[in-house]
């Protein structure tokens, strides 16, 4: 199962993503023998580090972010030999590209360009790669999110990179698709007819998708304040999870069959008017509070700026999918920083019984699909209460933890995705039309907020978000999972 030798070029090699995610993911896959010592990881950034300095920095990072693998000194040292550092300001016309040209001397090898840079640089970097004749038949381009800040900028980026790379060679990464729990939605749905039979408005009264984090913005304030939760998480990660959850069965697991079905979901999302945004979208920003055991400060204080920020750190959306499968089921999507728990999960709430023979009726059952922190399933079913006199019914929970059933090899979603890009398997990457359809749906929300037509509500750090998020569900007679 080992991949062919490859040259993997990372632009933005001193950044957080490279250090915390990409290099640790490579180290783990190297340790698992998924690639051999002939591979090259060519790291590019503007700083004038020597190769030794850079490798030392990488070694320190790996000990921190992949300690279980980096503790094997032999593996670590072999891995560090694959890492090459080339200082280069790739956006300057007069920069010297000769070191990179030399490093990429063999055009027959697989070549991946990973742009872990600001999206504003995507098109200029591709133009520079083309000018230096580095785009071979075997070259692939991996782009990090965000692809633009709205529909127009996303289209510009897609057009810009599309001049130099064919769509089939462009890999737009969404690390949520690399998560086992998200991919498992396919197995769960299309491998279990019993579940697939329930998978529609007939049996499911509503669906919740939550990606809650306890962290604040940390040191990413400059990026985050321009982005906010809607662009940072909702437009990409949550919509992708929604697609995997709601799509019809693809004809096969091929990249295009999968992506065609996901696209249909995005196109079937009920478009919003400004009035609908006001009724169906909640935006919030965290204030100081107790998060876990820690007293933490407000978003504004985290930014450390004097000016006030209108950026949302929380967003909840109520939407519908206009298909015969889902037309009668509201979908609630929410994400936020500094919330009560780190959890990524999906709740499918079953419809209540039409008539019950029992004197007491427990709340209708539900299926909870847990993606993080621990992957698992929980099926809440009505059961006879053995303790109670007479015949009483109450809910019982059938639990399955993936860790108990399987040996989980991929610790991080990047491990899977980086090697998929090398292998040339784009199934878990986003196609251009998906990105654009997502932005198209998000646009009216951005526009309504831009005109400040809906309030930005404060919520205390460590809570489950603004009070009106509860009301959003209460209107349908529903509760968020933590309130059930
Ligand atoms: C990233 C966002 O894409 O996803 C971050 O930019 C967020 O703001 C992160 O913290 C969450 O990822 P995960 O895998 O921890 O849920």
Boltz pocket constraint, residues with backbone or C-beta under 6 A from the ligand:
constraints:
  - pocket:
      binder: B
      contacts: [[A, 211], [A, 213], [A, 232], [A, 233], [A, 344], [A, 372]]
      max_distance: 6.0
